[in-house]
């Protein structure tokens, strides 16, 4: 694969016999516009990367992507596949009301909690393309503390300011969508108290990058907190704002006109998947 933008060749990882880009395996792609084909491949790749990193939780959790800016249609995983089984064609397209627009290539349906959480995000925040909801142990642990997520390290500043959402039970009540939207506000990081977290981005790559640094920061915070709260050296709001400006301006790269860091990072993990290739 030369670039994630085109996904010209199918590939298979050592833990799944079906390629991520499985459009050549008898899938009717005439119903998809070119942009949706690329998005499906990117999103399926992100599922595989999450599995590769060990961030997944069996068949639970979800990652979604808005198909187009003018419709509240989004892609989400079929409830029944492991993350390392997700393919481009298996993703289900639903609308804001939970109506299945395209069932994908499996017999599975969507998870109700996944629909509630992700439809809230995509309806309430039109700027968000991709949303990642996971239950990793240390992130969930931090989301279950009164002290919450702390500005304790460089990695903690990169995802931006956190928002918080109180646990209301398993998210199967559509009425909860209103409070999810209100709680995330304009931020792109939502800690779901006693539950997990949600990261968001204006692209699949940006959502991945925000997830990566948030989880790294949680590891650091979990370790630092063993020293006791009184020994924690918290970073200032001024430093947080400075880091956010650097991230926004893409100025961690010497060439500011180069591809965004999130794209370069995502491509690196695409190559990691390619290294596991089993040629068909």
C-alpha positions in Angstrom: 0.0 0.0 0.0 1.5 3.3 -1.1 -0.7 5.6 0.9 -3.7 5.4 3.2 -5.4 8.0 0.9 -5.9 5.5 -1.9 -5.7 2.0 -0.3 -4.9 0.4 -3.7 -4.0 -3.0 -2.4 -5.7 -5.3 0.1 -3.7 -6.7 3.0 -4.2 -9.1 5.8 -2.8 -9.0 9.3 -1.6 -12.2 11.1 -4.6 -12.2 13.4 -7.3 -11.9 10.8 -7.7 -13.8 7.5 -9.9 -11.2 5.9 -8.2 -8.1 4.4 -9.1 -4.6 5.7 -9.7 -3.4 2.2 -12.0 -6.3 1.2 -13.8 -4.6 -1.7 -12.4 -7.0 -4.2 -14.1 -10.0 -2.4 -17.5 -9.9 -4.1 -18.6 -6.6 -2.4 -20.9 -4.3 -4.4 -19.1 -1.0 -4.2 -21.3 0.8 -6.8 -23.4 2.1 -3.9 -20.4 3.9 -2.3 -19.0 7.1 -3.5 -15.2 7.2 -3.7 -14.9 9.3 -0.5 -16.9 6.7 1.4 -14.7 3.9 0.2 -11.6 5.7 1.4 -13.3 6.5 4.7 -14.3 2.9 5.2 -10.7 1.7 4.7 -9.4 4.3 7.1 -11.9 3.5 9.8 -11.4 -0.2 9.5 -7.7 0.4 9.7 -8.2 2.3 12.9 -10.1 -0.6 14.4 -7.2 -2.9 13.6 -4.7 -0.4 15.0 -6.7 -0.2 18.3 -6.6 -4.0 18.5 -2.9 -4.0 17.7 -2.3 -1.5 20.6 -4.3 -3.7 23.0 -6.9 -0.9 23.6 -10.0 -2.9 22.6 -12.5 -4.6 24.9 -13.7 -7.8 23.2 -16.6 -7.0 20.9 -17.5 -3.9 23.0 -16.6 -0.2 22.4 -17.0 1.6 19.2 -15.4 4.0 16.7 -17.5 5.9 14.3 -17.0 8.2 11.3 -19.3 10.7 9.7 -19.8 9.8 6.0 -20.5 13.4 4.7 -20.8 16.9 6.2 -24.4 17.3 4.9 -26.0 14.2 6.4 -26.1 12.7 9.9 -25.0 9.3 8.5 -22.1 7.6 10.2 -20.2 4.3 10.0 -19.9 2.1 13.0 -18.8 -1.5 13.8 -21.2 -4.4 13.7 -21.9 -5.7 17.2 -20.4 -9.2 17.2 -17.0 -8.7 15.5 -13.7 -8.3 17.3 -11.8 -5.1 16.4 -9.2 -7.2 14.5 -12.0 -8.7 12.3 -13.4 -5.3 11.1 -13.1 -4.7 7.4 -14.1 -1.8 5.1 -17.2 -3.6 3.9 -18.4 -4.8 7.3 -19.0 -1.3 8.7 -22.6 -0.4 9.1 -24.0 2.9 8.0 -26.8 4.4 10.1 -28.6 7.7 10.4 -29.2 9.8 13.5 -32.4 7.9 14.2 -30.7 4.5 14.2 -32.1 3.5 10.8 -29.6 1.2 9.0 -28.8 2.8 5.7 -26.3 0.1 4.7 -26.0 -3.1 6.7 -22.5 -3.9 5.6 -21.3 -7.4 4.8 -22.2 -9.2 8.0 -25.4 -10.4 9.6 -24.8 -8.4 12.8 -26.6 -5.3 13.8 -25.3 -2.2 15.8 -24.9 -2.0 19.5 -27.5 0.2 21.1 -25.1 2.0 23.4 -22.8 2.6 20.5 -25.7 4.2 18.5 -26.7 6.4 21.4 -23.2 7.7 22.2 -22.1 8.2 18.6 -25.3 9.6 17.2 -25.2 12.2 20.0 -21.7 13.3 19.0 -22.4 13.4 15.3 -25.7 15.2 15.6 -24.5 17.7 18.2 -21.0 18.4 16.7 -21.0 18.7 13.0 -17.3 19.4 13.0 -16.4 16.0 14.3 -15.7 13.4 11.7 -14.4 10.5 13.9 -15.2 9.6 17.5 -13.4 6.9 19.5 -15.1 5.3 22.6 -13.0 2.9 24.6 -12.8 1.4 28.1 -9.1 0.9 28.7 -8.4 0.2 32.4 -6.2 3.1 33.4 -8.3 5.7 31.5 -11.5 4.3 33.1 -9.8 4.3 36.5 -8.9 8.0 36.1 -12.4 8.8 34.9 -13.6 7.1 38.1 -11.7 9.4 40.5 -12.7 12.8 41.9 -9.4 14.3 40.9 -10.0 13.4 37.2 -7.6 13.9 34.3 -4.7 16.1 35.3 -2.3 18.4 33.3 0.6 16.4 34.6 2.8 15.8 31.5 3.4 17.0 27.9 1.2 14.1 26.6 -1.6 15.2 28.9 -1.7 18.7 27.2 -1.9 17.5 23.6 -5.5 16.1 23.6 -6.8 19.5 24.8 -9.1 20.3 27.7 -11.3 17.4 29.1 -15.0 17.4 29.6 -16.9 15.1 32.0 -20.1 13.1 31.7 -21.8 11.5 34.7 -22.6 7.8 34.5 -26.3 7.2 34.0 -26.2 3.4 33.5 -25.5 1.6 30.2 -26.2 4.1 27.5 -29.3 2.7 25.9 -31.6 5.6 26.5 -31.7 8.1 23.7 -32.6 10.8 26.1 -29.0 10.7 27.4 -27.8 12.1 24.1 -28.8 15.6 25.1 -26.5 15.6 28.2 -23.7 14.0 26.2 -23.7 16.9 23.7 -24.0 19.5 26.5 -21.2 17.9 28.5 -18.6 17.6 25.7 -19.3 21.2 24.6 -16.6 22.4 22.3 -13.9 20.0 23.6 -12.7 16.9 21.9 -12.1 14.8 24.9 -14.9 13.5 27.1 -14.3 11.4 30.2 -17.3 9.2 30.9 -17.2 8.9 34.6 -17.0 5.3 36.0 -17.3 4.1 32.4 -14.5 5.1 29.9 -13.8 7.9 27.5 -14.5 9.4 24.1 -12.0 11.2 21.9 -12.9 13.1 18.7 -11.3 14.6 15.7 -12.0 16.3 12.4 -10.4 13.2 10.7 -9.8 9.6 11.5 -6.1 10.4 11.9 -6.7 13.3 14.3 -9.0 11.1 16.5 -6.3 8.4 16.5 -3.6 10.9 17.6 -5.8 12.4 20.3 -6.5 8.9 21.6 -2.9 7.9 21.6 -1.7 10.9 23.6 -4.6 10.7 26.0 -3.9 7.0 26.8 -0.2 7.8 27.2 -1.0 10.6 29.6 -3.3 8.2 31.6 -0.4 5.8 31.9 1.9 8.6 33.2 -0.8 9.9 35.6 -1.5 6.5 37.0 2.2 6.0 37.7 2.7 9.5 39.2 -0.3 9.2 41.5 1.4 6.4 43.4 3.6 9.2 44.9 0.6 10.9 46.3 -1.4 13.9 45.2 0.8 16.3 47.2 3.8 15.4 45.1 2.3 16.0 41.7 3.7 18.9 39.7 0.8 20.2 37.7 1.4 22.2 34.5 -0.1 25.7 34.2 -3.0 26.9 31.9 -0.5 29.1 30.1 1.6 26.1 29.2 -1.5 24.1 28.1 -2.5 26.9 25.8 1.0 27.1 24.3 1.1 23.4 23.6 -2.4 23.6 22.0 -1.2 26.4 19.7 1.8 24.4 18.7 -0.4 21.3 17.9 -2.9 23.5 16.0 -0.2 25.1 13.9 1.5 21.8 13.1 4.8 23.4 14.3 6.3 20.2 15.8 7.4 19.6 12.2 10.3 21.7 10.9 8.4 22.2 7.7 5.0 23.6 8.8 3.7 22.9 5.3 4.3 19.2 5.7 1.5 16.8 6.4 -0.1 17.1 9.8 1.6 15.1 12.5 -1.6 13.0 13.1 -1.5 11.9 9.4 2.2 11.0 9.6 1.6 9.1 12.8 -1.4 7.2 11.4 0.6 6.3 8.3 3.3 4.8 10.5 0.8 2.4 12.0 -0.6 1.6 8.6 3.0 0.4 7.8 3.0 -1.6 10.9 -0.1 -3.4 9.7 1.5 -3.9 6.3 4.5 -5.5 8.0 2.1 -8.3 9.0 1.1 -8.9 5.4 0.1 -12.4 4.2 -0.2 -12.1 0.4 -3.4 -13.5 -1.1 
